[in-house]
Amino acid sequence: MKEKVLTLNLKRRVKLAGDTWEERIEKITREVSKVAILLCDVWDNHWCGGAKRRVDMLAPEINRVVSIA
């Protein structure tokens, strides 16, 4: 049976001369069985209202992705 693969677009910034930066995107593929999902700083409440609002906006999409995985 053929292993399922995940294709990701990795985005990074590379410093050129002086204060100049360039955004680079690298497309990679990985076997699904060798990929992990790591969730950091996801909470149900936070003392900072702005941080709580950001998590509230992201939570449904995080839940969707984790449920598929």
HELIX and SHEET records of a PDB file:
HELIX    1   1 VAL A   32  LYS A   34  5                                   3    
HELIX    2   2 GLY A   49  ILE A   68  1                                  20    
SHEET    1   A 2 VAL A   5  LYS A  15  0                                        
SHEET    2   A 2 TRP A  21  GLU A  31 -1                                        
END                                                                             
